[in-house]
Amino acid sequence: MDMSETSRPVVDEVDLMLANARLRDELEPYRDDSVEGFALQRMPLQTENEYLASMLAWERAPALAISDWFDPPMQLPAPESVSDAALPRLLANTVDRLFSQQIVLRFTDHLNDRELYKIIYRDILPSCEKKLATRGQFLEWRCIEDNDTWLRYYASAVDRRRFQEEHDIEIPPSETPQFKRSLPGNG
């Protein structure tokens, strides 16, 4: 057996421990109970390091208006100034651009194109959010404002029953959303 094969796991373990110590030192200014949490004591060192690195990335990430995540910043025409003919193409382009910055829109099928565009214009683009450059991590924007909409169009039968039992209220009837969309990131 080659000596390097037997010593490799020890070096990896040492490297992981050194990386762990460095990550914990870098997280010290942000320290709270979440860093010293109970769950970290049960994680393998590699997993803990990945978790700590993601926490550090979150702490260091700038909070910017989503419109400023783009270069140049994304500016859209006011919803009332967009014609019905131009709206579908503008909306599709806007959704694709949002996806390019790892923003996924969820629960949009109950909205017509103009309503969805207004949400993007009024709520999403001016919203300040942490911009993380982590591959595979997406900001999920849920385009519903109340439980009734979720219950009516998106909740499963199990979710509906559970909600009704927990809140002891009448829930709206289940309906199929009118505007079926296939948006990027919705699988």
N, C-alpha and C positions, 0 to 999 in steps of 0.2 A: 504494500500500500504506500502510495506517495505521501510524504510528510505534509505537503501543502493541502491535501484532501482532509487530513485529520485536523489541521490547525484552522482551516477555513471557517467552520462554524463558530469557533471561539472569536476569531477576528470579526465576523458578522455580529456576534453578540456584543462585543466591545464597541463596535461602530454604532450599533443601535443604542447602547447605553450612553455613549458620548452625544449622539444626536438628541436623545431624550433630555439629557442635562442641558444642552444648548437651547432646546425648544422651551424647556421650563424656565430657564434664565430670561429668554426673550419675552416670555409671557408674564413675567413677574410684575411689570407695571400695570397689567390688566387683571391681576389676580383677584379671584373671588372663589366662592365655593364650587363653581362649575369646573374649575381647573383641578381642584383637589377632590373631585367627586368620587363617590363610592365605586362607580363603574370603572374608573381607571385602574383600580386595584385588581380587576379581574381580566383586563385586556392583555393579549399578547403584546410584547414590546413594539413590534412592527405596527400593529393596529393603533396602539396608543400614540406612537409617533405621528402616524397619519392624522389622527384625531387632533393632536396638539398643533400640527402644522396647519390644519384647516381652521382651527381657532385663531391662530396667529394671523393667517391671511384675512380672516373676517375682521379682526381688530384693526388691521392696518389698511383695509380697503377704504377708499374714499366714499362718502355718501354724496351722491350727485343726483340732480334731476335726471330722470331717464333720458330726456331729450339731449342731455349733454354727454351721454355715453357714446354718441356718434360724432364723427369728424368729417364735415362740420356738424354742429348740433342739428338734430332733426327738428324741422319746422314744418308744420302742416297748415294748409289753408283752413280757415274756420269752417266748421261743418255746414253752416247755412250758405256759404259761398260756393260749395261744391255741387255741381249738377248731378242729377240722378244718373245720367249717362256716364259721367266720369268717375262716379263713386266706386263701383266694383273694382276697377283697375287700381285706383288709388289705395283702396283698402287692402287689396291683395299685396301690393308693393309694400305698404306700411307693415303688414303682418310679417312678410318675409324679412324686412329690415329689422324688426324687433327680434325675430328668431335668430338673425345673424349676431345679435348681442346676447344670445342665450336667454331670451324672454319668451315664454310660452303662454299663450292665452288658453284658458280653460273655461268651460261652461258658457259657450257663446251661441249655442244653437237656438236659444229662445229669443235672440236679438236679431232684428233686421240689420242690413248693412249700415244704415245711417246711425242706428242706435249703437252698434259696435264701434263705429268710427268716432262717435261722440265720446264714448268711454275712453278710447285711446287718447283723443285730443284733450279731454277735460281732466281725466283721472290718472292715466298711466304716464304720459310724457312729463307732466310737471312733478310727479311723485319723486321724492328723494329716496334713493335706495342705495345700499352698499353694492358697489361694482366689483365683483370678484372675477378674476381671470383664471378660474378653475375649470379645466376641461371636463365636460360631462355634467357640470352643475348648472341648473337652470333656475331662473326666477320664474315662478309660476304665478300668473295673475288670474285670479278667479273673477270672472265677469258677472258675478251675482251680488246683489246687495242685501238679500234677506233670506231667511230660512224658507219662506213660502215658495220662492222661485226654485230653490234647490230641491225641496220636497216635491214640488209639482213636476219638474222636468228631469231631474238627475238622480235623485235618491233611489236606491234599490228598494225592493219590497221589505227586506230585512231592516235597512236604515230607516224606512218610513215607520215601521212598526216600533222599532226601538225609540225613535224620536217621540212618537205618540205616547208610549209608555212612560218615558222619562219626564215629559212635560205635561202629561194629562190634558191634552188639548185636541181639538178636531184638526185634522190636517187636510190640506187641499187635495182634490182628486189628482191622480197621476195622469200626466198628459205627455204626448210625444212632441218635442220641440218642432217648431215650424220651419226653421232655417238650418237644415243639416249642412255642416261645414266639414271640410277636411283641411285642418290647419297644420302647419309644420309643428312637429313635436307632440302631436296628439295621436300618434301611433298607428 
